[in-house]
Amino acid sequence: MSTQSIHRGDIIKNRGKISPKRISVLKSQAAVIKPLVRLGKNGLSHNQIVEINRMLSKRKLVKVKLLPGFPEKNIEETALKIASKTSSVIVTVIGNNIVLYREKTGKK
């Protein structure tokens, strides 16, 4: 874990050019979906990043749940790490849930 403190502003910067209105719509859509990926005591692995990437390619909007045994305590830092490795945007971090979004690309 890094020594730098992660702030809410870091998550907002991660959103890039997505408008606040679009973020609001994505948050409302995320409220009704169930977590597709669960991260537990083994932490964040390469295989889980691959799985999150695959889900983002299929669905655009993915909810990731951090289980109580997850080793990293800074959820925002974990969210930024996942977003950077999957080229996605953090829609929101609520409790132990991270919601990620990525536009579909032309390739499948």
C-alpha positions, 0 to 999 in steps of 0.5 A, spaced: 500 500 500 502 506 498 504 512 503 500 517 499 493 518 501 487 517 496 482 523 496 475 523 493 478 528 488 482 522 485 476 518 484 473 524 481 479 526 476 479 518 474 472 520 471 475 524 465 470 527 460 464 523 463 459 528 465 456 529 472 449 527 469 452 521 465 455 519 472 448 520 476 445 515 470 450 510 471 449 510 479 442 509 478 443 503 474 448 501 478 443 501 484 440 495 481 445 490 479 448 485 483 456 484 484 459 480 479 466 480 482 468 478 489 474 480 492 476 476 498 482 474 503 487 473 497 487 480 495 487 482 487 490 478 482 491 478 475 486 473 474 481 477 477 483 483 473 482 479 467 475 477 469 473 484 471 476 486 464 472 481 461 465 483 464 467 490 462 467 488 455 460 485 456 456 489 460 460 496 460 458 497 468 460 492 473 460 492 481 465 489 485 464 487 492 470 487 497 469 481 502 471 482 509 477 478 509 480 483 503 487 485 505 487 492 503 483 497 507 483 503 503 477 501 498 479 508 494 486 506 493 484 499 490 478 502 486 483 506 483 488 500 482 483 496 478 480 502 474 487 503 471 489 496 470 482 495 466 482 502 463 475 504 466 472 509 470 470 509 477 463 511 478 462 510 485 465 507 491 459 505 496 461 501 503 465 495 500 462 496 493 466 499 487 462 500 481 466 501 474 464 503 467 467 503 461 465 504 454 464 498 449 470 499 444 469 496 436 473 490 438 470 484 441 
